[in-house]
Amino acid sequence: SLKQPFSIYLTADRPDGINGLNGKKKIEKGQSGYCSEVMVCPEREGTGFLEIRFLGVPIRRVNLLVMKMPEIVPGGHAIGVLVAKEGVIISGHLPVRDDSGKEYYPAQEGGIKVGDLLIAINGQTIHRLSDVEALIQSESQKGFPLTLTIIREGKPLELKIIPVKKVNPDRGLVTYLLGLYIEDPAA
């Protein structure tokens, strides 16, 4: 649909005419009429254009390409998508720096791989992304390596990881980092 703030005078110069002048009628070849809106309703495939002129000067031209609507036919084999009801997916590793500036990859060095499903930390099940940070912080304060339970290729594994301790001197806040990017498996 092509709308104008004023009425325009149209002349059909194609043998099939212009369909939908003001959405109401068809202008046959050689006919004319005034309208403020033109709706093109093609009857067959092809190319063309709609040109609007004011005092013989073209002010707007719209190129048209009319194609058949594609048909979508369902086919193939049915598939199932397995969504984990607990755990998070390991999607990457990143370096973490301790207070001295030394760089570590604690999770990668501990054997965690991209694609692993992290399901528990120190035996506590992970249900959502926020559980991971809360468990890392609370369990790391005990001063022992963390036991991460993962699923890799359908088999459960337990890996020991020593988190990197980082102190924010401005706030006195202590955080523990594993150097992991994680995602919700349902995302």
C-alpha positions, 0 to 999 in steps of 0.5 A: 500500500502506498499512501500520500498526504494528498490525492493523486491522479492515476492512469493505468497504462498496463493491459492488466490495469491497476487493482485496488484504487483506494482499496475499492476498484480496479482502473482498467487500461486507459482509465484514470482516477483520483486517490490518496492511497494505492494498493497493488494487488497483482494477479500474476508473477512479474516485475513492474513499477508504480510511479507518481508524478506531480505536474509531470515530474516523478516524485515517487517510484516503487519497483515491484517484484511479484513472486509466488508464495512459497509452499512449506511442506513438513517432512523429514524425521521427528526429532526430540530435544533433551533439555536438562532439568538441572545444571548449567552448560560450560560455554567457555573459559576466561583468565582470572587474576589474583591480587598479585596480578598473576593470571590463572585458568582454574577450571580449565586447569582442573579439567573442565571442558567447554560443553560440560554440564555442571550439575553440582558443587560440593554435592549441592545441586545447581538449578539455575545460573545464580546458584553457581555464583552463590555456591562458589562463594559460600563453599570457597570460604571453607578453605578447601578445593571445590568438587564440581560434578559434571556430566561429560558425554553422558557420564558423571565426573567429579573434578577438584578445582581450587578457586582464585581468591580476589580481594577488592581493597576499596570495599574489603570484599572477597570473591572467589573465581573459577574462570568459567563462562556458563549458560542456561541449557534451556536458552 
